[in-house]
Amino acid sequence: MSTEQHDADAYGQELARISHHQHEATAARFTVFQALAAAGIGHEQADDIVATLEAGAVAGAHKGARASA
């Protein structure tokens, strides 16, 4: 296998991994919105709650990445 072919395979695997995680994140986000709606939380407040959760997750991921660097 050539280096170029190996790089293309690795790139494709990385794209597949990212796509999988994005799909899982979208499904989880939808589930959270459903749960908040079932609890009587309005769309605007639910969007604020989910945005806060996502911002916290991103901040935590960045902190973890800096700590492991």
Backbone as a ProteinNet text record, in pm:
[ID]
protein_1_A
[PRIMARY]
MSTEQHDADAYGQELARISHHQHEATAARFTVFQALAAAGIGHEQADDIVATLEAGAVAGAHKGARASA
[TERTIARY]
85.2	0	89.8	59.4	139.3	104.8	193	170.1	45.5	27.6	-89.8	-218.5	-216.4	-334	-361.9	-257.2	-273.1	-330.1	-278.5	-328.5	-475.8	-514.6	-654.2	-742.6	-696.1	-773.1	-787.7	-680.7	-684.5	-778.4	-773.2	-860.8	-1006.7	-1036.6	-1173.3	-1222.5	-1134.4	-1172.6	-1199.8	-1119.5	-1139.6	-1271.5	-1301.5	-1429.5	-1546.8	-1534.8	-1641.1	-1659	-1548.7	-1555	-1622.8	-1584.8	-1644.9	-1793.7	-1829.7	-1970	-2051.1	-1994.5	-2062.3	-2088.3	-1986.4	-2001.3	-2100.6	-2100.9	-2197.1	-2339.5	-2358.3	-2490.6	-2537.1	-2447.1	-2481.1	-2513.4	-2438.1	-2461.6	-2597.3	-2631.7	-2760.6	-2874.9	-2861.8	-2965	-2979.4	-2867.9	-2872.6	-2937.3	-2902.5	-2959.9	-3112	-3157.8	-3301	-3369.4	-3306	-3361.1	-3374.6	-3274.4	-3279.7	-3395.1	-3410.1	-3521.6	-3656.9	-3668.4	-3793.1	-3821.7	-3719.3	-3736.3	-3774.2	-3710.5	-3743.1	-3884.9	-3926.7	-4063.5	-4163.8	-4133.7	-4221.7	-4232.3	-4126.5	-4127.1	-4192.6	-4241.1	-4310.2	-4219.8	-4096.4	-4001.8	-4025.8	-4039.4	-4063.6	-3941.3	-3966	-3859.5	-3741.7	-3770	-3662.4	-3576.9	-3642.5	-3568.1	-3491.5	-3553.3	-3486.4	-3362.3	-3373.3	-3258.7	-3146.5	-3181.5	-3080.5	-3012.5	-3090.9	-3036.2	-2940.2	-2982.1	-2898	-2771.7	-2784.8	-2666.8	-2567.6	-2617.6	-2530.3	-2459.7	-2532.3	-2471.5	-2362.6	-2392.1	-2294.7	-2171	-2191.1	-2077.3	-1990.2	-2053.4	-1978.1	-1900.1	-1960.1	-1890.9	-1769.9	-1785	-1673.6	-1562.6	-1600	-1499.1	-1425.8	-1499.5	-1437.4	-1344	-1383.3	-1298.4	-1170	-1182.1	-1062.6	-970	-1028.5	-947.5	-874.2	-946	-884.7	-774.1	-793.8	-692.7	-567.3	-584.6	-469	-394.2	-469.6	-407.3	-325.2	-369.3	-298.1	-187.1	-177.9	-75.3	60.2
-117.1	0	123.5	216.5	338.7	431.4	524.2	622.4	704.4	741.3	820.1	743	614.3	531.1	515.5	496.8	485.4	614.3	730.2	859.4	876.9	834.6	845.4	756.2	635.1	544.1	601.6	655.5	714.1	834.1	915.6	1032.3	988.3	887.6	835.9	780.4	710.9	657.7	771.1	876.1	990.9	1060.9	1076.5	1136.9	1052	921.1	831.6	842.9	853.1	866.6	997.8	1106.2	1237.2	1234.3	1177.1	1167.7	1090.1	980.8	899	980.6	1053.5	1134.1	1248.1	1308.1	1414.5	1360.2	1241.1	1178.9	1151.5	1097.2	1070.4	1199.2	1304.6	1432.6	1490.4	1479.4	1529.6	1451.8	1321.2	1238.7	1272.4	1292.7	1327.5	1464.4	1558	1693.3	1685.7	1608	1591.1	1530.7	1431.4	1367.4	1467.5	1552.6	1654.8	1751.3	1795.2	1884.2	1817.9	1690.3	1618	1612.6	1582.9	1574	1709.7	1814.4	1948	1987.4	1953.5	1982.7	1905.4	1779.9	1697.8	1754.6	1825.1	1885.9	2023.9	2064.8	2192.4	2312.2	2286.8	2394.9	2443.3	2573	2630.6	2621.2	2641.9	2628.2	2721.6	2846.2	2943.3	2908.2	2873.2	2835.6	2704.9	2610.4	2483	2507.8	2597.6	2629.1	2690.6	2777.6	2837.1	2730.1	2636.8	2529.9	2442.8	2402.5	2316.3	2390.3	2517.8	2596	2605.7	2621.1	2627.4	2493.9	2384.5	2251.5	2230.8	2269.3	2251.7	2338.1	2461.3	2549.3	2491.1	2433.8	2370.6	2249.4	2173.3	2056.3	2098.3	2202.7	2251.8	2304.9	2382.3	2436.5	2323.6	2221.1	2106.9	2031.8	2018.6	1949.7	2028.3	2160.2	2242.7	2235.3	2236.9	2228.5	2094.4	1986	1853.2	1842.6	1906.9	1902	1978.9	2089.2	2166	2089.7	2021.9	1947.6	1829.1	1769	1651.8	1689.2	1816.5	1860.7	1875.2
0	0	0	-89.6	-97.1	18.8	44.9	151.2	121	-5.9	-44.6	-20.7	-52.5	-32.3	117	195.7	340.8	398.5	352.4	399.1	364.2	242.4	200.2	286.3	317.2	401.9	543.1	597.5	731.6	734.1	629	619.5	613.4	534.2	524	656.7	727.9	859.3	957.6	951.8	1040.3	1009	881	843	890.3	879.2	925.7	1076.2	1149.8	1295.5	1334.2	1266.3	1294.4	1263	1150	1110.3	1213.4	1262	1363.5	1490	1536.3	1657.9	1637.4	1519.5	1490.7	1491.8	1436.9	1437.2	1580.4	1662.1	1802.2	1877.2	1851.1	1917.8	1878	1750.9	1702.9	1767	1775.9	1837.6	1986.4	2054.4	2196.6	2216.6	2131.3	2139.5	2120.9	2024.4	1999.9	2122.3	2184.3	2303.4	2418.1	2435.2	2540.6	2513.4	2388.6	2355.6	2382.2	2349.8	2376.7	2527.1	2605.8	2751	2810	2762.6	2812.6	2773.8	2652.3	2609.7	2695	2725	2807.9	2950.1	2993.1	3126.4	3125	3008.1	2998.3	2974.5	2936.2	2907.3	2764.2	2747.3	2615.4	2525.4	2395.6	2296.1	2323.4	2353.5	2373.3	2494.8	2604.3	2725.1	2702.3	2633.4	2603.3	2517.9	2420.2	2336	2419.2	2514.1	2603	2688.6	2740.3	2824.4	2744.2	2625.2	2541.7	2498.4	2464.4	2425.3	2540.5	2662.2	2779.1	2801.1	2786.6	2798.5	2693.3	2569.4	2462	2485.5	2531.2	2558.5	2669.9	2771.1	2878.7	2830	2740.6	2685.5	2603.5	2524.4	2442.7	2532.4	2633.3	2725.4	2796.6	2838.2	2904	2811.4	2686.4	2588.7	2564.2	2555.5	2534.6	2655.8	2773.3	2895.4	2899.8	2867.5	2864.7	2762	2646.3	2540.6	2583.2	2651.8	2698.2	2807.1	2893	3002.9	2953	2842.3	2790.7	2694.1	2659.2	2562.8	2628
[MASK]
+++++++++++++++++++++++++++++++++++++++++++++++++++++++++++++++++++++

